[in-house]
């Protein structure tokens, strides 16, 4: 008899979990609180789509690096299955600093080199990789194995593919309660073989130690700029990324504010992010702002993800700012667990409460 899973949350974690369960022959129903016309308001659409495990070594635990390296190869597999091309690049990233931030930059790069081989983090002449940045920056750290993906292209394509293969995505369906084997909505309660909680920050009231970390960013159109790979600029308060997208669009982000506020983006954040972009390339001064983005990232105390199990109920949460970096490998780890296959780093990402 075919098993039936309910997934609560159609962000990137929920969709990739649905993909893995579908590959096992499960029936899958996904509950998404946003109506389809408002789906782009979810946090997954506000992300930068950075696949940057080496960069994260500057501040994150080594677990994030190890999981992230496995994830990049899974993204290749995922993108090949999509019904249309998606903007996905693996041409590395460039880590830069202005002179005033050199002490912070040296500390950050020292932490990166502590974990990786010289071939995986290379000092380069900036003009050799990004000619338009050569006048402002002489030397930078090139991380050749990093990548990026346009999440705003990806998510609708992935959702459409899953629906075409039989996954039911119930948009605008608010889950009032979930518990082992049961999902309850205004229409009543339904039984499943397993319930998977992928609500992110929506699970904060039901998840111990979960907190919100606010991220803010800008999507801009800058036809006077030609940057081929993500640029990370050293900033005293948080990482600033400039991420290329198709048709002269760029993602400028992202703040990391210890807050779960859903208020509009502040003037301070706007000035910091846009001024940082302008300091990298003066062409951003003539860019037009396409969209102002913000989202609340779910994070545990150690900023590492966790898959929590009990009979009939699984929670996958705490991806922090690593949603696109980690979601493929966490979904695959969940699948491998269901098949009794070995899972790398299981002792660090799995938690069993009972059953």
N, C-alpha and C positions, 0 to 999 in steps of 0.2 A: 504494500500500500504506500502511495506517495506521501511523503511528509510535507507538512505545510508550515511555513515560517511567517511570522509577522515581524516587520522591521519598522520601528517608529523613528521617523526622520529621514528625509530624502536629500540630505546634504551629501557631500562626496563620500563620507564614511558609510552612510546608509546605502548608497547606490553601489559601491564596490562590494559591500557585504552581500547585497542582492545578487550581484554577478557571480560571486563565488558559490553561493547556495544554489543558484540556477545550474551551475556546472555540475553539481552533485545530483541533479534530478529533482530537487525540491520544488514545490509550488511556493511562490513568494508573493506576499502582499505588503506594500510599503504605505505607511500612513504619513502624510505630510500636512502640517498645519496650515501652510500658506496655500491659498487658491492658486491655480496655475498661472493666472495673470500677475500674481504678486510673488511668484516663486523666486524671482531674481533679488528679492529682499533678504534672502537667507544669507547667513554668514559665509557659506562656501563661495558665493558669487563675489564677495568683497575681498577675497584673498588675492595674493600676488601670483600664486602658482609657481613659486620658487621651489626648485629641487636642488637644494644647496647643502648637502651634508657636511662638506668641508668647512664652509663658512660658519656653520652652526657650532663647530668646535671652539669658536671664540668664546662662547658663553654657555653652551649646552653640555649635558652629560654625554659621555662617549657612547652610551646606548643609542642616542638619537643618530649619531653618525653611522653606527653599524646597521641599524634598521634602515636608515635612509639610503645607504649604498645598495641594499637589496631592492629597494623600492624603485629606483630609477630603471632597472631592467624590466620590472613588471609594467612600468608605464609604456615601454615600447610595445609590449604584448597587448596592452589595453588599447592603445591608439590604432594598432593594426586591425583591430576588430570593429572599429567604428564605421558607420555608414558613409561618412564623409571625412575629408582631411581636417585635422585640427592643428593649430599652431603649436608645435612641440619641437624644441630645439635642445641639443646637447652639445653646444659649442663652448661650454665653460662660462665662467663669470670672472669679473675683474674687481678686486678689492682695492680701493683708493683712499687717500687721506690728504687733506690740506695740511700745510706746515704746522698750523696751530694745534692740530690734533695728533701730531706725530707720536708723542709719548703713549697715548692710548692705542694708536695703530701698532706700534712696536710690541706692546704687550699682547694685543690681539693676535698678531701674526706669529708671535713666539708660541702662543698656545696651540695654534694650528700646526706649526712645524713639529711640535712635541709629539703629535699623533700620526703624522703622515710622512710618506717618502718625498724626497725632493722632486721627483718626477710628477707628483700629484699636486704640488704647490710651487709655482715657479715665479721668481722675480723677472719681470719683463720691462722693456721700454714701452710705455703706454702707446706711443704713436705707431708701433709695429702692429698692434692689435686693433686699436681704435684711433685712426688718424685724426679725427675731429677733437679728440681729447688731449692730444699731444702738446698743445700750447699751454694747457693748464696744469697737466700732471706729467712728470718725467718718468717716474717708476711706479709700478703697481704690482700687486700679487695676483697672478693668473691661476685660477683653479679649473683646469681643463676638463674635469670629469663632471662638472655640474651642469644643470639644465634648467629649463623653465617651460611651462605649459600655459596656454590661455584657458583658464578655468571657465570663463564666460562662454567660450565656444564649446568646451568639452562637456559641461554638465548637461545641456539640452540634448546633445548628440548621444551621450551615454544613457540618459533617461529614455530617449526615443528607442534606442536599440533594445534596452531591457523590456520595454513595453511590447515591442514587436516580437520578442521571444517569449512572451507570456507573463511577465511580471505585471501585477496590478499596482499602479501607483495612484493612490486615492488622495488627490489634491484637495485642500480645504477641509480635511477630515481631522478634527481635533480629538486627540486621545485624552480622555478625562482621567483614566487610570490604567496603569499596566502593572501586571504582577505575573508570577510564574504561570505560563500557559494561557494567559488571559489578556485581551485588549478590550477596553471598555470605552465606547464613544456614546454620543447622545442617542445613537440608534440601538444601543444595547451592548451586550458582551459577546465576544467570540472566542472560541477555544482554538489554540494552535499547538503544534508539537514543540515549538520554541518561540519565545518572544525576544527580539534583539533590540535593545535600547540604544539608538544612535542619535539622541536628541541634542547632544552637545550641552550648551549652557541651559537648555530647556529642562535638563534633569537636575538642576542645582538643588532643588528642594528635596530630592530623593537620594542625593549622592553625597556622602560624607567627604569633607575637605575640598569639594569642587568650588572653584571661584571663577569669576569672569575677568578677562583681560581685554580691554578695549583696543581695537585697532582702527586706524583711520588712514585713508589713502585717497589719491586722485587718479582718475583716468583722463589722460589728456591727448590731444592731437597736436603733434609737433612736426610739421613737414620740413622745417629747417634743421632738423636733427637727424643724424644717421648713426645710430649706435647698434651694433650687431649682437651684443650679449648683455646680460644683466650686469649692472654696475652697483656695487655696494660701497657706500661712502661712510667713512668713519664719522660717528656723531657721538658727542659726550653723553647723550641720554638714551639713544636707541639706534638700531640699525636703520639706515635709510637706503632703500633699494630703488633703482631705476630699471624697470623691466620692459624690454621691447616687446611689442605686439605687432600684429599685421597692420599694414596700411598707415604707417607713420604714427601709430598710437603707442603710448607708453603708460605704464603703471608706476606711479610715484607713491611710495609708502615705506614703512608703515609704522605708526606709533605703537607703543606698548604701554598702556596706561592701566594702572591697577584700579579698574572701575568697571562696573557692569551697566553704566549709564547708556541709554539709547538716545541721548540728546544729539543735536546736530554737531558737526565737526567745529571745533573751537578756532578762533582767530590765531591763537598761539600755535596750534598744530599746523594750520594752514601756512603760516609764515615760515615755520621751521622746515616743513617738507618742500614747499615750493622754492624757498630761498636756497635750500640744499641742491635742488635740481638745477637752478639757475647758476649756482656756483660751479657746477660740473660742466654745463654747456650753456652759453649765452643764448642759443637758439630757443631754449625753453621759455625765454622772456616773451616770445611772440606766439607761444602755443595757446590753444584754446582749451578750456576745461570742459570735458565731455560729461563727466560725472564725479560727484563727491561721494566717497564710499566710507562706510563704517560697519563694524561688526564686533560681536563679543565672542572672544575665543574662550573655550573651556579649558581650565588648567587645574591640575592638582598641585599640592605643595611643592613637589620636586620638579614640576613642569615636564613630567614624563607621562606617557599614555598608560592606560591600564585596561585590561579585559577582565571583567569580573563575572564569575560563573556561579550560578546556583541552579538547581534542577528547574528546567523550564524557562529560565530567564538569564539573558546575557547582557552585559553593558559594555560598550566600547566607547571610551571617553578619555578626556584629558589630552587631546592632541595639541593644545596650546597654539603656537604659531606654526606648527609643523603639519597642518592638515593634509596638504597635497604631498608632502614629502613622505608621510608615514601611513596614510590610509591604505595604499595597496598592500603593503607588507602586513599590516594588522588584519586586514580582511583575509589574506592568505593564511596567516597564523590561525585564525578562527576556523577556517576550512580544514586545515591540517589537523587541528585538535579534534574536530568532529570525525575525522577519518582515523584517529589514533596514530597519526604520523608524527615524527619528531618535529619540534618547533624550536628554532634558535632563540635563545634568550628567554625561554618560557618562564624561568623563575623570576625574571624582572618585569614581565608584562602581564602574566596571568595571576589572578587572585580568585580563590575559591572560598565562598562563604559557607556553603553547606551542600550536601548532595553530590 
